[in-house]
Amino acid sequence: MRLKKIGFIGVILVLYLMGGCATPPDYIPEKLEVNGIDFSTFSEKGFLITPEKYNGDYESVGLITLTFRPFTKRIIVTSGGTSNQEIAGLSHWEIERIDHDSLLNSIYEVCTKMGADAFTQMEMHVESVIFAQNTTQPVEIPEITISGFAIKRRGAFQALEGE
């Protein structure tokens, strides 16, 4: 009798878990994404941003590292009425778009406050970080790290004073 009870509970548990699994999609659409980062705004101010090493004369100012992860919010699917009740656990994650210009402006502000007029040897890495791992809806969020070397250029390529 006890074995039948355990078997019945096991079958119910397996059916419950399988019921929560969704059918995989029939296709995954093609994706082509082209991203670019425009440095011209900074160049117009006499500020250099480059992934290359600066070969002119310079003074070392400092190393800069910026790490950014966008705001992410779980959106609960509701019945459409006035009630805000969750429908059978249906929800999805919304990840804010990453604004690369804003990230570069942050680096520019830090560099200029330090007295630098260039950000060299710039490297950008994107890594996925998983949150809510032990839940039914984990989410993978991109985290960007930008690092480089802040310098003050000397000589012919030095930023113009008084601008």
N, C-alpha and C positions, 0 to 999 in steps of 0.2 A: 504494500500500500504506500509506504514512504517513497519508494523508487518511482512509482507512478506520479506522485505529487511533485517530486523534484523534476521529472521529465516534462510534466505539463507546464510547470513554471519556466523551465528552460526554453520550451517551444514558444511560449508567450513572450518571453524576453527577446528571443531571436526575431520573432515577427515584429515586435515593437521597434527594435533597432533597425530592421530592414525597411520598415515603413517610413523612417525618417530620412532614408537615402533617396536622393533625387536621381532621375534618369539622366545619363550623360547627354550632352547636346549632340545633334546630328553632324554639326560642323563647327569649326572655329574660324571666324572670318580672318582674312588677310589683314595685316596691319603694316602700314608704312608711315613712319614718323621721322620727320627731319627737325632737329633742334639746332639752333644757333645762338651764340651769345655775342652781342654787339658791344665792342669795347670803344666805339667811336665817341660816345658821350664823355668818356674819361680822357681819351686822347685830346679832345678839344680843350680840356682843362689843363693839358700839359702833364697828365698822369699816365704812366705806362703800366699796362697789364700784359704780361706775356708768360707763356709756359717755358720760354727759353731762359738761359742764363744771360745776364747783362754783362757785356764785355767791356764797357767803358769804365771810367773811374767812378767810384761810388763810396758812400759811407754806409755801413751796416746799420740798420735801424732795429729790425726785430723779425721774429718768426710769427706768422699769423696762422691760426687754424680756426675755421668756422664750421660748426656742425649744425645742420638744420633738419628737422623732421616736421612735416606739415600736420596741421590740426586734422584730426580724424574723429568722426562722430558716427555712432550706431543709430540708424534710422529705423524705427519700429513701424511696421506696416499696420495701419489701422483699418477699421471697418468703413470708414468714410463718414460715419455719423459724428455725433458730438462726443462720443466716448473715445477715450485715448487708450483703450485696452488693446493689448497685443493679441494678434490672431495666430493661434497655434505656433507661437515662437518665430513668426516670419519677420525678418529684419535684414538689413544690409548695411554695409559700411560706406560712408562717403568720405573720401580723402580729398582735402583741398588741393588745388593745383599749385605747383611750385613756381614761384616767380623768381627766375634767375636774376633779373635786373635788381630786384630788392636785395638779393644775397650779395651781388657785386657792390651795390651801394653801401651795404654794411661793412664790407671789406675796405672800400675806399675811405669811409669815415674813420675807421680805426687807424688805417695807414696814415691819413693826413693829420690826425690828432697826435700821432707819434712823430710827425715831421717828415714822413716819407713822401716821395713823389713818384714811386714806382712799386709795383708788386710783381716780383719775378718768380720764376720757377714754379708757377702756379700748377697745381694738380687738383683734379676733381675726381672724387670717387663716390659712386652711388652703391649703397648696400641696402638689402631688404631686411627689415627688423620685424619679427613676428610678435604680436601682442595678443592677449587673451588666449594663450596657448591651451590652457586646460578647460576651455569652454567649447560649446557646440559651434561657435563662430569665430575661430581665430582670424586675425587680419594681418596681412603683410603690408608694411608701410615703408616707402622708400626714405632713406636717410642719406643726405648729401653732406660730404665733408670736402671743403675747399681749403687748401693749405698753400703756403708760399713764403717768400722772403721779401720783406719790406726794406727798401733801400732809398737813400737820397742820392740822386745822380749829381755828378760834378762835370763841368766842362761843357762842350758844345750841345749836348742833348739835355742839359739841365732845364727844368721847367722855368718859364719866364717869371721873374720876380714882379710883384705888384699886380698880377692879374687876378 
